[in-house]
Amino acid sequence: MANEKMHVLPKRSQKAIENDPDVLLRIGTTDMSLSYKGQWGLSSVEVSQKGNPLKFNVLATNWRIIEKDLSTAEGIKMAATTPYMPIRVSKGAPNVVMRKSQGSTDTQADKVMELLSKHPMFINRSDGKEYDRIAKADIGTSAGRGWWVEDMRTARKQVMIDQDDTIEIGAFLKAIVGKEKKIRDILFLIGETPNPNDTVEDLYYQLRTATISDPDAESRRKFINYVIRPVMKSSQIDILRLVNKAVACGVVAEGQGYFTYQGSRLGTTQDQVIAHLEYDTDTLKSIKIAIANTTGYEDDVEEANEVAGKVNGSADEARAIAYVSDMMKSKGLYKNPTMALKAVDTLAGAIEVYNKKAKEFDLPASEKLTEEMVLSDIGAA
């Protein structure tokens, strides 16, 4: 009777490494030039033991972790024959791979990951503090090191988490079909810039593309952090949405390392701007009104009218004063119009300040403002 054929594992290509459940971990280099034609490698990998600089944990052949002891004469003698496992990569084989089919175990993989995570030449790409998987960039104190190691078990778990996120995102998006304001707000929140002429179908397509098409997209990460599983208070998320919209429509300027509004610095980062506007509610209200005057979106106007009404009972007047303030800045009359209008609470008063300054700057009579002109321009006449 003929012998039964033994099961033979299929040959796995380098391209299959990321999705191959046979792979436990992989090692690669950040140093190899694209023009390099040979191999690149390390002849030995070892880490000294904590508290004992004469003892080392060594990566030995077949992914074993053994101890090298230089504290005794016998240990020094044995160290000369330490069976180091060399690390070799090339353009054709850019990864050194640990596989279960070659006899390696999860326990071994854990030990190797622990060793290399302590090595001063390696970046642990399975650690979110050392590697940003969305930006695909090394970060933190280990950035710039020549080698990296990745636990592919962790990577595959992350793929499944991404798939679960896609299901959750899809369910959320289905629930907001046709809700134009909601969709547009989310687009601004995650850093997208919808066009004023976009239909609700256009907006919905943009949102699906930004959050579902690419699991590694920055817009998707923001969607998860701000909408699905918020990492900030709802009031802070509302401010972030407002700031993004203000930057997109030119109300808030971003440049030279600062966010500024009417010449005043709000902060160097979005987090700083949010913290600033949480206590500077007057500026927050002013930005809302300025956005409404710029975009003309119905929901922006409603939001501006609401906050303006809380200020002095006259929503149109508050918006009109903000319009005059913007005119002062655009005409170069004041670098910080907010200060010039600080004591003004009527449109007539704001126009008086504007026209007086315009006269000082010798602006033509056609540049003079009237209440009728301002109210007409903001659609309140």
Residue pairs with C-beta under 8 A, 6 or more apart in sequence:
9 22
9 101
12 20
12 22
12 23
14 92
14 93
14 94
14 95
17 23
17 26
17 95
17 97
17 152
18 152
18 155
19 156
19 159
20 152
21 156
22 99
22 100
22 101
23 97
23 98
23 99
23 100
23 152
24 98
24 99
24 100
24 104
24 106
24 108
24 109
24 151
24 152
24 153
25 97
25 98
25 109
25 112
25 113
25 149
25 150
25 151
25 152
25 153
26 95
26 96
26 97
26 98
26 149
26 150
26 152
27 87
27 89
27 95
27 96
27 97
27 116
27 147
27 148
27 149
27 150
28 89
28 94
28 95
28 96
28 147
28 148
28 150
29 40
29 89
29 94
29 146
29 147
29 148
30 123
30 138
30 145
30 146
30 147
30 148
31 40
31 146
31 147
32 40
32 89
32 90
32 91
32 94
34 91
36 91
37 91
38 90
39 88
39 89
39 90
40 88
40 89
40 90
41 86
41 87
41 88
41 89
42 86
42 87
42 121
42 147
43 84
43 86
44 58
44 59
44 82
44 84
44 86
45 58
45 59
45 84
45 85
45 87
45 115
45 116
45 119
46 56
46 57
46 58
46 59
46 68
46 84
47 56
47 57
47 115
47 118
47 119
48 55
48 56
49 55
49 56
49 57
49 67
52 71
54 69
54 70
54 71
55 67
55 68
55 69
55 70
55 71
56 67
56 68
56 69
56 70
57 65
57 66
57 67
57 68
57 115
58 65
58 66
58 67
58 68
58 82
58 84
59 65
59 84
59 85
59 112
59 115
59 116
60 66
60 82
60 83
60 84
60 85
61 83
61 84
61 85
62 85
62 103
62 104
63 85
63 98
63 104
63 108
63 109
63 112
64 85
64 108
65 108
65 111
65 112
65 115
66 82
66 83
68 75
68 78
68 79
68 82
69 75
69 78
69 79
70 76
70 79
87 96
87 147
88 96
89 95
89 96
98 104
98 108
98 109
98 112
106 153
109 151
109 153
112 149
113 124
113 126
113 149
113 151
116 122
116 124
116 149
117 124
117 127
117 149
119 147
120 145
121 145
121 146
121 147
122 142
122 145
122 147
122 148
122 149
123 130
123 131
123 138
123 142
123 143
123 145
123 147
123 148
123 149
124 130
124 131
124 142
124 148
124 149
124 150
125 131
125 133
125 138
125 148
125 149
125 150
126 149
126 150
126 151
126 154
126 155
129 139
129 140
130 138
130 139
130 140
130 142
130 143
131 137
131 138
131 139
131 148
132 138
132 139
133 158
133 216
134 216
134 217
134 218
134 221
135 218
136 216
137 143
138 144
138 145
138 148
162 215
165 215
165 220
165 224
165 228
166 212
166 215
168 228
169 211
169 212
169 220
169 223
169 224
169 228
170 212
172 227
172 228
173 204
173 207
173 208
173 211
173 212
176 182
176 183
176 186
177 204
178 200
178 204
179 200
180 200
180 203
181 299
183 200
183 203
183 204
183 207
184 194
184 203
184 297
184 299
185 241
186 207
186 223
186 227
187 193
187 194
187 203
187 206
187 207
187 210
188 194
188 241
188 244
188 245
188 248
189 222
189 226
189 227
189 237
189 240
189 241
189 244
190 210
190 211
190 219
190 222
190 223
190 226
190 227
191 218
191 219
191 222
191 244
192 206
192 207
192 210
192 219
193 248
194 202
194 203
194 206
195 202
196 295
196 296
196 297
198 206
210 217
210 219
210 220
210 223
211 217
211 219
211 220
211 223
212 220
214 220
225 231
225 232
226 232
226 237
226 240
230 237
232 240
232 274
235 278
236 274
236 278
239 273
239 274
239 277
239 278
239 284
240 270
240 274
242 277
242 284
242 287
242 288
242 291
243 252
243 259
243 270
243 273
243 274
243 277
243 287
245 291
245 295
245 300
246 252
246 261
246 287
246 290
246 291
247 253
247 254
247 259
249 291
249 294
249 295
250 294
251 261
251 287
251 290
251 291
251 294
252 259
252 260
252 261
252 266
252 287
253 259
253 260
253 261
257 268
258 265
258 266
258 267
258 268
259 265
259 266
259 267
259 268
259 270
259 272
259 273
260 266
261 283
261 286
261 287
262 286
262 325
262 326
262 329
262 336
262 337
262 338
263 329
263 334
263 335
263 336
263 337
264 283
264 336
264 338
266 272
266 273
266 276
266 277
266 283
267 273
267 275
267 276
276 283
277 283
277 284
277 287
283 338
285 307
285 308
285 310
285 311
285 318
286 322
286 325
286 338
288 300
288 303
288 304
288 307
289 304
289 307
289 308
289 318
289 319
289 322
290 322
290 325
290 326
291 300
291 304
292 300
292 301
292 303
292 304
292 305
292 319
293 304
293 319
293 322
293 323
293 326
293 378
296 379
301 379
304 315
304 318
304 319
305 315
305 316
305 319
306 315
307 318
308 314
308 315
308 316
308 317
308 318
308 319
309 315
309 318
311 318
312 318
312 345
316 375
316 378
316 380
317 346
317 347
319 378
319 380
320 347
320 350
320 371
320 374
320 375
320 378
320 380
321 341
321 344
321 345
321 346
321 347
321 350
323 374
323 377
323 378
324 337
324 341
324 347
324 350
324 351
324 353
324 354
324 369
324 374
325 337
325 338
325 341
325 350
326 337
327 354
327 369
328 334
328 337
328 340
328 341
328 353
328 354
328 357
329 335
329 337
331 358
331 361
331 363
331 367
332 361
333 354
333 357
333 358
333 361
334 340
334 357
340 353
340 357
341 349
341 350
341 353
344 350
344 353
347 371
347 374
347 375
348 371
351 369
351 370
351 371
351 374
354 369
355 368
355 369
358 367
358 368
358 369
372 381
375 381
